Amino acid sequence: MAHGTVRLTREGVVARVTLNRPDVRNAFNDQMLEDLLEVFTAVRANPDTRVVVLTGEGKSFCAGGDLHWMKRVI
């Protein structure tokens, strides 16, 4: 399941959530927050899930907030 900025894959009881904005070191913005909410809602709805692995695509896990996004919302 892909949500643009976040990917969800499953292997048995393990759900792997991957932040997918490697060009900006997986910095979060409003779209990623929406995508994460959708993905974690789907994970929670599946009673077979026992483990969630949160990881980042590319060289970095997550740089924190996207500075361009933060300038707009502050």
N, CA, C and O atoms as CSV, one atom per row, in Angstrom:
chain,resi,resn,atom,element,x,y,z
A,1,MET,N,N,0.854,-1.169,0.000
A,1,MET,CA,C,0.000,0.000,0.000
A,1,MET,C,C,0.902,1.235,0.000
A,1,MET,O,O,1.746,1.385,0.883
A,2,ALA,N,N,0.731,2.102,-0.964
A,2,ALA,CA,C,1.543,3.318,-1.062
A,2,ALA,C,C,0.654,4.544,-0.912
A,2,ALA,O,O,-0.455,4.589,-1.445
A,3,HIS,N,N,1.138,5.511,-0.200
A,3,HIS,CA,C,0.407,6.756,0.017
A,3,HIS,C,C,1.239,7.955,-0.409
A,3,HIS,O,O,1.116,9.031,0.177
A,4,GLY,N,N,2.068,7.788,-1.402
A,4,GLY,CA,C,2.892,8.896,-1.880
A,4,GLY,C,C,4.139,9.099,-1.044
A,4,GLY,O,O,5.247,8.819,-1.501
A,5,THR,N,N,3.969,9.583,0.179
A,5,THR,CA,C,5.124,9.866,1.021
A,5,THR,C,C,5.424,8.745,2.009
A,5,THR,O,O,6.442,8.780,2.701
A,6,VAL,N,N,4.543,7.754,2.075
A,6,VAL,CA,C,4.695,6.644,3.022
A,6,VAL,C,C,4.292,5.349,2.326
A,6,VAL,O,O,3.319,5.313,1.573
A,7,ARG,N,N,5.060,4.277,2.589
A,7,ARG,CA,C,4.715,2.955,2.052
A,7,ARG,C,C,4.437,2.002,3.200
A,7,ARG,O,O,5.094,2.059,4.240
A,8,LEU,N,N,3.464,1.131,3.009
A,8,LEU,CA,C,3.159,0.088,3.982
A,8,LEU,C,C,3.298,-1.256,3.298
A,8,LEU,O,O,2.667,-1.512,2.273
A,9,THR,N,N,4.128,-2.113,3.873
A,9,THR,CA,C,4.249,-3.484,3.393
A,9,THR,C,C,4.050,-4.407,4.585
A,9,THR,O,O,4.286,-4.030,5.733
A,10,ARG,N,N,3.611,-5.618,4.289
A,10,ARG,CA,C,3.363,-6.594,5.356
A,10,ARG,C,C,4.079,-7.893,5.039
A,10,ARG,O,O,4.119,-8.344,3.894
A,11,GLU,N,N,4.640,-8.477,6.077
A,11,GLU,CA,C,5.245,-9.806,5.989
A,11,GLU,C,C,4.760,-10.571,7.209
A,11,GLU,O,O,5.328,-10.442,8.293
A,12,GLY,N,N,3.719,-11.362,7.036
A,12,GLY,CA,C,3.146,-12.085,8.168
A,12,GLY,C,C,2.565,-11.113,9.183
A,12,GLY,O,O,1.700,-10.303,8.850
A,13,VAL,N,N,3.042,-11.193,10.424
A,13,VAL,CA,C,2.522,-10.337,11.496
A,13,VAL,C,C,3.255,-8.999,11.583
A,13,VAL,O,O,2.952,-8.180,12.451
A,14,VAL,N,N,4.219,-8.774,10.684
A,14,VAL,CA,C,5.036,-7.559,10.712
A,14,VAL,C,C,4.543,-6.563,9.663
A,14,VAL,O,O,4.418,-6.896,8.484
A,15,ALA,N,N,4.268,-5.343,10.109
A,15,ALA,CA,C,3.934,-4.243,9.200
A,15,ALA,C,C,5.151,-3.328,9.134
A,15,ALA,O,O,5.656,-2.888,10.166
A,16,ARG,N,N,5.619,-3.044,7.926
A,16,ARG,CA,C,6.773,-2.153,7.746
A,16,ARG,C,C,6.258,-0.849,7.139
A,16,ARG,O,O,5.691,-0.839,6.046
A,17,VAL,N,N,6.463,0.245,7.862
A,17,VAL,CA,C,6.063,1.577,7.418
A,17,VAL,C,C,7.343,2.314,7.024
A,17,VAL,O,O,8.244,2.493,7.844
A,18,THR,N,N,7.413,2.742,5.756
A,18,THR,CA,C,8.622,3.386,5.243
A,18,THR,C,C,8.320,4.825,4.851
A,18,THR,O,O,7.461,5.081,4.008
A,19,LEU,N,N,9.033,5.762,5.470
A,19,LEU,CA,C,8.947,7.164,5.067
A,19,LEU,C,C,9.621,7.269,3.708
A,19,LEU,O,O,10.740,6.787,3.533
A,20,ASN,N,N,8.949,7.897,2.739
A,20,ASN,CA,C,9.426,7.839,1.358
A,20,ASN,C,C,9.569,9.231,0.734
A,20,ASN,O,O,8.908,9.562,-0.251
A,21,ARG,N,N,10.449,10.034,1.335
A,21,ARG,CA,C,10.843,11.323,0.749
A,21,ARG,C,C,12.360,11.437,0.846
A,21,ARG,O,O,12.875,12.369,1.463
A,22,PRO,N,N,13.084,10.488,0.235
A,22,PRO,CA,C,14.536,10.457,0.425
A,22,PRO,C,C,15.252,11.693,-0.108
A,22,PRO,O,O,16.349,12.015,0.349
A,23,ASP,N,N,14.647,12.390,-1.069
A,23,ASP,CA,C,15.277,13.583,-1.636
A,23,ASP,C,C,15.416,14.704,-0.609
A,23,ASP,O,O,16.269,15.578,-0.763
A,24,VAL,N,N,14.580,14.691,0.444
A,24,VAL,CA,C,14.668,15.687,1.526
A,24,VAL,C,C,14.902,14.986,2.865
A,24,VAL,O,O,14.474,15.459,3.918
A,25,ARG,N,N,15.591,13.847,2.794
A,25,ARG,CA,C,15.949,13.052,3.976
A,25,ARG,C,C,14.730,12.704,4.826
A,25,ARG,O,O,14.789,12.680,6.055
A,26,ASN,N,N,13.613,12.432,4.125
A,26,ASN,CA,C,12.370,11.993,4.751
A,26,ASN,C,C,11.817,12.988,5.765
A,26,ASN,O,O,11.161,12.598,6.731
A,27,ALA,N,N,12.082,14.266,5.545
A,27,ALA,CA,C,11.527,15.309,6.406
A,27,ALA,C,C,10.009,15.309,6.252
A,27,ALA,O,O,9.483,15.158,5.149
A,28,PHE,N,N,9.318,15.482,7.378
A,28,PHE,CA,C,7.861,15.417,7.286
A,28,PHE,C,C,7.250,16.769,6.947
A,28,PHE,O,O,7.782,17.827,7.283
A,29,ASN,N,N,6.105,16.690,6.266
A,29,ASN,CA,C,5.305,17.854,5.913
A,29,ASN,C,C,3.842,17.476,6.110
A,29,ASN,O,O,3.546,16.389,6.606
A,30,ASP,N,N,2.931,18.356,5.730
A,30,ASP,CA,C,1.515,18.065,5.955
A,30,ASP,C,C,1.056,16.808,5.221
A,30,ASP,O,O,0.254,16.045,5.759
A,31,GLN,N,N,1.543,16.578,4.015
A,31,GLN,CA,C,1.144,15.383,3.263
A,31,GLN,C,C,1.629,14.113,3.953
A,31,GLN,O,O,0.883,13.139,4.052
A,32,MET,N,N,2.870,14.116,4.430
A,32,MET,CA,C,3.391,12.931,5.111
A,32,MET,C,C,2.609,12.662,6.394
A,32,MET,O,O,2.332,11.505,6.712
A,33,LEU,N,N,2.251,13.701,7.129
A,33,LEU,CA,C,1.474,13.505,8.353
A,33,LEU,C,C,0.117,12.881,8.039
A,33,LEU,O,O,-0.332,11.982,8.751
A,34,GLU,N,N,-0.537,13.351,6.979
A,34,GLU,CA,C,-1.814,12.757,6.554
A,34,GLU,C,C,-1.625,11.303,6.145
A,34,GLU,O,O,-2.417,10.438,6.519
A,35,ASP,N,N,-0.571,11.034,5.374
A,35,ASP,CA,C,-0.294,9.669,4.925
A,35,ASP,C,C,0.012,8.751,6.104
A,35,ASP,O,O,-0.442,7.607,6.130
A,36,LEU,N,N,0.776,9.237,7.078
A,36,LEU,CA,C,1.081,8.432,8.262
A,36,LEU,C,C,-0.184,8.101,9.044
A,36,LEU,O,O,-0.344,6.980,9.525
A,37,LEU,N,N,-1.081,9.071,9.171
A,37,LEU,CA,C,-2.342,8.821,9.866
A,37,LEU,C,C,-3.136,7.723,9.166
A,37,LEU,O,O,-3.662,6.826,9.824
A,38,GLU,N,N,-3.227,7.787,7.840
A,38,GLU,CA,C,-3.935,6.753,7.077
A,38,GLU,C,C,-3.287,5.384,7.247
A,38,GLU,O,O,-3.975,4.385,7.457
A,39,VAL,N,N,-1.964,5.345,7.155
A,39,VAL,CA,C,-1.248,4.072,7.250
A,39,VAL,C,C,-1.397,3.468,8.642
A,39,VAL,O,O,-1.690,2.279,8.768
A,40,PHE,N,N,-1.203,4.263,9.684
A,40,PHE,CA,C,-1.310,3.714,11.036
A,40,PHE,C,C,-2.750,3.352,11.392
A,40,PHE,O,O,-2.971,2.456,12.206
A,41,THR,N,N,-3.725,4.025,10.804
A,41,THR,CA,C,-5.121,3.620,10.977
A,41,THR,C,C,-5.341,2.247,10.361
A,41,THR,O,O,-6.017,1.403,10.948
A,42,ALA,N,N,-4.772,2.019,9.174
A,42,ALA,CA,C,-4.879,0.710,8.519
A,42,ALA,C,C,-4.158,-0.368,9.321
A,42,ALA,O,O,-4.658,-1.486,9.445
A,43,VAL,N,N,-2.997,-0.044,9.862
A,43,VAL,CA,C,-2.243,-1.013,10.672
A,43,VAL,C,C,-3.050,-1.391,11.909
A,43,VAL,O,O,-3.154,-2.568,12.257
A,44,ARG,N,N,-3.611,-0.402,12.562
A,44,ARG,CA,C,-4.390,-0.655,13.781
A,44,ARG,C,C,-5.627,-1.500,13.497
A,44,ARG,O,O,-6.041,-2.298,14.339
A,45,ALA,N,N,-6.213,-1.333,12.329
A,45,ALA,CA,C,-7.432,-2.068,11.976
A,45,ALA,C,C,-7.175,-3.539,11.683
A,45,ALA,O,O,-8.117,-4.331,11.646
A,46,ASN,N,N,-5.919,-3.917,11.475
A,46,ASN,CA,C,-5.590,-5.304,11.151
A,46,ASN,C,C,-5.207,-6.047,12.432
A,46,ASN,O,O,-4.130,-5.807,12.978
A,47,PRO,N,N,-6.063,-6.941,12.921
A,47,PRO,CA,C,-5.776,-7.636,14.182
A,47,PRO,C,C,-4.606,-8.613,14.095
A,47,PRO,O,O,-4.105,-9.061,15.127
A,48,ASP,N,N,-4.163,-8.948,12.888
A,48,ASP,CA,C,-3.037,-9.872,12.729
A,48,ASP,C,C,-1.681,-9.199,12.945
A,48,ASP,O,O,-0.676,-9.884,13.129
A,49,THR,N,N,-1.644,-7.871,12.926
A,49,THR,CA,C,-0.380,-7.153,13.081
A,49,THR,C,C,0.095,-7.240,14.525
A,49,THR,O,O,-0.647,-6.925,15.456
A,50,ARG,N,N,1.337,-7.670,14.698
A,50,ARG,CA,C,1.938,-7.778,16.031
A,50,ARG,C,C,3.146,-6.862,16.193
A,50,ARG,O,O,3.500,-6.491,17.311
A,51,VAL,N,N,3.778,-6.497,15.079
A,51,VAL,CA,C,4.996,-5.682,15.118
A,51,VAL,C,C,4.901,-4.623,14.027
A,51,VAL,O,O,4.474,-4.906,12.908
A,52,VAL,N,N,5.304,-3.400,14.365
A,52,VAL,CA,C,5.397,-2.330,13.372
A,52,VAL,C,C,6.847,-1.849,13.337
A,52,VAL,O,O,7.415,-1.476,14.363
A,53,VAL,N,N,7.433,-1.864,12.147
A,53,VAL,CA,C,8.788,-1.350,11.944
A,53,VAL,C,C,8.650,-0.040,11.180
A,53,VAL,O,O,8.092,-0.008,10.083
A,54,LEU,N,N,9.159,1.037,11.764
A,54,LEU,CA,C,9.135,2.346,11.117
A,54,LEU,C,C,10.542,2.641,10.627
A,54,LEU,O,O,11.491,2.661,11.411
A,55,THR,N,N,10.673,2.868,9.321
A,55,THR,CA,C,11.992,3.066,8.721
A,55,THR,C,C,11.916,4.182,7.685
A,55,THR,O,O,10.832,4.657,7.346
A,56,GLY,N,N,13.074,4.590,7.191
A,56,GLY,CA,C,13.132,5.634,6.178
A,56,GLY,C,C,13.833,5.146,4.924
A,56,GLY,O,O,14.798,4.386,4.996
A,57,GLU,N,N,13.340,5.587,3.773
A,57,GLU,CA,C,13.958,5.260,2.478
A,57,GLU,C,C,15.228,6.089,2.319
A,57,GLU,O,O,15.265,7.253,2.719
A,58,GLY,N,N,16.255,5.502,1.746
A,58,GLY,CA,C,17.485,6.238,1.467
A,58,GLY,C,C,18.451,6.248,2.635
A,58,GLY,O,O,18.448,5.341,3.468
A,59,LYS,N,N,19.286,7.292,2.692
A,59,LYS,CA,C,20.376,7.363,3.666
A,59,LYS,C,C,19.932,7.757,5.070
A,59,LYS,O,O,20.638,7.473,6.038
A,60,SER,N,N,18.782,8.403,5.200
A,60,SER,CA,C,18.359,8.933,6.498
A,60,SER,C,C,17.017,8.365,6.914
A,60,SER,O,O,16.161,8.070,6.081
A,61,PHE,N,N,16.849,8.219,8.228
A,61,PHE,CA,C,15.539,7.829,8.741
A,61,PHE,C,C,14.572,9.000,8.575
A,61,PHE,O,O,13.589,8.893,7.841
A,62,CYS,N,N,14.844,10.115,9.250
A,62,CYS,CA,C,13.981,11.293,9.146
A,62,CYS,C,C,14.739,12.505,9.681
A,62,CYS,O,O,15.291,12.468,10.781
A,63,ALA,N,N,14.760,13.567,8.900
A,63,ALA,CA,C,15.461,14.791,9.294
A,63,ALA,C,C,14.621,15.669,10.216
A,63,ALA,O,O,15.099,16.705,10.678
A,64,GLY,N,N,13.379,15.276,10.492
A,64,GLY,CA,C,12.480,16.113,11.280
A,64,GLY,C,C,11.519,16.830,10.351
A,64,GLY,O,O,11.142,16.298,9.307
A,65,GLY,N,N,11.126,18.028,10.727
A,65,GLY,CA,C,10.183,18.783,9.914
A,65,GLY,C,C,10.841,19.420,8.704
A,65,GLY,O,O,11.961,19.924,8.786
A,66,ASP,N,N,10.136,19.394,7.580
A,66,ASP,CA,C,10.589,20.056,6.358
A,66,ASP,C,C,10.570,21.566,6.613
A,66,ASP,O,O,9.519,22.121,6.936
A,67,LEU,N,N,11.709,22.230,6.473
A,67,LEU,CA,C,11.806,23.649,6.806
A,67,LEU,C,C,10.894,24.516,5.951
A,67,LEU,O,O,10.342,25.498,6.447
A,68,HIS,N,N,10.723,24.175,4.675
A,68,HIS,CA,C,9.816,24.945,3.810
A,68,HIS,C,C,8.385,24.836,4.329
A,68,HIS,O,O,7.651,25.825,4.344
A,69,TRP,N,N,7.994,23.660,4.748
A,69,TRP,CA,C,6.659,23.443,5.304
A,69,TRP,C,C,6.510,24.197,6.625
A,69,TRP,O,O,5.488,24.838,6.869
A,70,MET,N,N,7.530,24.115,7.470
A,70,MET,CA,C,7.456,24.766,8.780
A,70,MET,C,C,7.336,26.281,8.649
A,70,MET,O,O,6.639,26.914,9.442
A,71,LYS,N,N,8.007,26.871,7.660
A,71,LYS,CA,C,7.897,28.318,7.437
A,71,LYS,C,C,6.461,28.706,7.107
A,71,LYS,O,O,5.983,29.760,7.525
A,72,ARG,N,N,5.774,27.844,6.352
A,72,ARG,CA,C,4.390,28.138,5.964
A,72,ARG,C,C,3.424,28.019,7.136
A,72,ARG,O,O,2.468,28.789,7.223
A,73,VAL,N,N,3.655,27.075,8.031
A,73,VAL,CA,C,2.675,26.817,9.090
A,73,VAL,C,C,2.931,27.609,10.369
A,73,VAL,O,O,2.078,27.650,11.257
A,74,ILE,N,N,4.088,28.230,10.465
A,74,ILE,CA,C,4.388,28.992,11.695
A,74,ILE,C,C,3.994,30.436,11.543
A,74,ILE,O,O,4.171,31.225,12.471
